[in-house]
Amino acid sequence: MQRPWVVVGGCVLLAATLIVTGCRSRPPSPIDARRTGQPQPPGASRAAEWAAPDGDPLTAPSAFGRTVATPVVGVGDDEFETMTPAERAVYRLRPNDAVFVHLRGIPESANYEYVIDDSGYINLPYIPPIYAVGLTASELQRAIHDSYIANLIYRQISVNVILPTQSFFVRGEVRQPGRYALTSGMTLLKAIASAGGYTEFANPRRVEIIRAGETLAANARQLEQNPELDFNVKAGDVIIVRRSIF
């Protein structure tokens, strides 16, 4: 005959074992993932997003209710060229798309060129990865800005996100030749300044702009003396600062 206290003790032990096992096997919720700093999966529910603490901008997949089922090839420059400005404004980013991130209003302004990885993220300095797939350029711009502020990296920062065809090139005798984001109001003189200015071998009077297969000549010294003559740079322009013969 079993003793009553043995039976009761066995039941209590069995119940405790089931509870512990159930807790260990419970999958983490989107909120748990946020609290542990792990990226939230694209399929997380919108209800969990709004229930999560702090409301940081790093959960774009649930915030915009989009799920990426299979990797998608990024849009090419040719496709961008056929888009109207209105279509580019509402275009939603995909894996392998390239974007320019332009940071200003901080101690060291910076320009970054990123390709969105297959998992949908881009990695910027000092902040956790940002999920970019499914966002427009302006939405990604806001997410980056809010992340820098929320993570106490900067108190103030200006962020511009530019799609690839909205860019220009500066080559020749400049200190930082390369491709640059085409921001609003970009002129020839500003473009040269964005590339670090002239080298000691530059001839500012011999600047060429290759635009749509045509080559235009400009005298940057004359533009400096007459700023009203400075003209806007267009997407795809290639600016070449020639070398002085002396």
C-alpha positions, 0 to 999 in steps of 0.5 A, a space after each residue: 500500500 502506497 503512502 499518501 505523502 509519496 503519491 502527493 509528492 510524485 504528482 507535485 514533481 511531475 507537474 513541476 517537470 511539465 511546467 519547466 519543460 514547457 517554458 524551455 520549449 516556448 519559441 521566443 516572441 517578437 517582443 522577446 527578440 526585440 528585448 534581446 537585441 535579435 533582429 525581428 523576423 519579417 513575418 512578425 505580427 503587427 500587433 506584437 510590433 505595437 506592443 513592443 517597448 520603445 517603438 524603435 525603427 528597427 522592425 520595419 518588416 512588421 511596421 509595414 506589414 510586408 513579408 519577403 517569401 523569396 529573395 528578389 533581384 534588385 532593380 537595375 539602372 535601366 529600370 530606374 531610368 524608365 521610372 518617373 520621379 513619382 514612381 521612384 518616390 514610391 518604389 519599395 526597396 528589394 534585396 540587392 538594391 543599391 542605396 546611397 546614405 548621406 549623413 550631415 549635421 554630425 561631427 564628421 559628415 559621411 557618404 555611404 553606398 550600400 547594397 541591401 543584403 539577401 536578408 534585407 538589411 543594411 549595416 550603418 556605423 554605431 547602430 543595429 542593422 536596419 531592415 530596408 526591404 519593403 521601405 521607400 527611400 524616405 521611409 528608410 531615411 526616417 528609420 535611419 534617423 530615428 535609430 541614431 537618435 533612439 540609440 543616443 548616438 547623435 542628438 541631431 542628424 540629417 539623413 538623405 537616402 538616394 537611389 542609385 540613378 540619382 547620383 553623379 561622378 567626380 573624377 580627375 584632379 580632386 581629393 576624393 574622386 568617386 560617385 556621390 549622391 545627387 541631393 537637392 540644389 547640387 551645383 557644379 561648385 558644390 559637387 567639386 567641394 563634395 569631392 574634397 576640392 581640388 588637388 595641387 595639380 588641378 586646373 579649375 579653368 578646365 572642367 568638363 561635364 559629360 552629360 548624355 554623351 555630350 561634353 560640356 566645358 566650364 571654367 570653375 574660377 569664373 563661376 566662383 567669381 560669378 556664383 549666379 552663373 553656377 549651374 545644377 548637376 544632373 543625375 548621371 553627370 560625370 565631372 572631370 577636373 583636368 590637370 594643369 600643364 604647369 
